[in-house]
């Protein structure tokens, strides 16, 4: 399972602090890092490790540093080889609960609509063993995990949920769409 990380040239990560070490590692390993901006308000941030001084990689892996060293993009997201999600709790069937904002699922749906992510792209999360629970109810727009990385081990989930088809527009409020520019663009295109 660690080979999915080694093979990945472009790694996507959520912007939250528990995943900061993953972002820093990806940059140190010479991988392009794509990060969601907080609440997706500024779309995505693409960080190219070749453009970041080595003593600034730690800073670049933070939200503040990503805005300094990265390039903000709305639609020109490079094809992603691995998506890292943050989780509050997970189960071994791929079920996941996030912080409750729905942003991880929305990131996936937008990236899929942009053609930057495919059915085959592995989706993983980093959790502590204590965050693995027996069962998590999943909805159609919830994105199941393929692998759980804990400090002790890597678990390939017994995935029993399908991935979402794409953006479920009926689940989004007009305020969501107004505040997330890339959603506005995709809605116009869908028109």
Rosetta blueprint (number, residue, H / E / L):
1 X L
2 X H
3 X H
4 X H
5 X H
6 X H
7 X H
8 X L
9 X L
10 X E
11 X E
12 X E
13 X E
14 X L
15 X L
16 X L
17 X H
18 X H
19 X H
20 X H
21 X H
22 X H
23 X H
24 X H
25 X H
26 X H
27 X H
28 X H
29 X L
30 X L
31 X L
32 X E
33 X E
34 X E
35 X E
36 X E
37 X L
38 X H
39 X H
40 X H
41 X L
42 X L
43 X L
44 X E
45 X E
46 X E
47 X E
48 X L
49 X H
50 X H
51 X H
52 X L
53 X L
54 X H
55 X H
56 X H
57 X H
58 X H
59 X H
60 X H
61 X L
62 X L
63 X H
64 X H
65 X H
66 X H
67 X H
68 X H
69 X H
70 X L
71 X E
72 X E
73 X E
74 X L
75 X L
76 X L
77 X L
78 X L
79 X L
80 X L
81 X L
82 X E
83 X E
84 X E
85 X E
86 X L
87 X L
88 X L
89 X E
90 X E
91 X L
92 X L
93 X L
94 X L
95 X L
96 X E
97 X E
98 X L
99 X L
100 X L
101 X L
102 X L
103 X H
104 X H
105 X H
106 X H
107 X H
108 X H
109 X H
110 X H
111 X H
112 X H
113 X H
114 X L
115 X L
116 X L
117 X L
118 X L
119 X L
120 X L
121 X L
122 X E
123 X E
124 X E
125 X E
126 X E
127 X L
128 X L
129 X H
130 X H
131 X H
132 X E
133 X L
134 X L
135 X L
136 X L
137 X L
138 X L
139 X L
140 X L
141 X L
142 X L
143 X L
144 X L
145 X L
146 X L
147 X E
148 X E
149 X E
150 X L
151 X L
152 X L
153 X L
154 X E
155 X E
156 X E
157 X L
158 X L
159 X L
160 X L
161 X L
162 X L
163 X L
164 X L
165 X L
166 X L
167 X L
168 X L
169 X H
170 X H
171 X H
172 X L
173 X L
174 X H
175 X H
176 X H
177 X H
178 X H
179 X H
180 X L
181 X H
182 X H
183 X H
184 X H
185 X H
186 X H
187 X H
188 X H
189 X H
190 X H
191 X L
